[in-house]
Amino acid sequence: MRVIYVRRGEFSTYSVLIDSLIAVSDVDVRWDRRRGEDRRAKSRPIDVRAERRMEERRKPPTRDWQLHGYTVVDFPDIDSSDR
């Protein structure tokens, strides 16, 4: 499955992608739901020993995100027989 996340406010980009990919079954176009900075550390005290994610999981923005307002994420296909 491939998901295309479109940056907030990029209405024309979203529209073009939706119209262009409407017939492609394994592609989903979605709005980016994030707002502002990552506030997890600011909203509650963190016990470093209990925190499982010791490294930052967010990656720097891709070139497509910076230039075009979207990014493409490929998720591996999950076959029900693999469970």
C-alpha positions, 0 to 999 in steps of 0.5 A: 500500500502506498499513502501520499500525505499532503501538507495542510493548505495544499488544496490544489495539490490534493485535488490533482493527486485525488483526481489522478489516482482515483482509479489506483487501488493501492494508493491512498491520498491523505491530509497531513494531520500534524500541527506544529511541533512535537509537544509530547515532551512539553505536555508531561514529564518523561521518565527517561528510564520508562520511555521506550523511544529514546531516539527521535522518530521523525525524519527530516522533510523529504525533497517532495515535501519541501518542493511539492507539498506532499510525501509518499510512504510505502507500507509493506503489504500484510498478507493474512497468512503472515499473521 
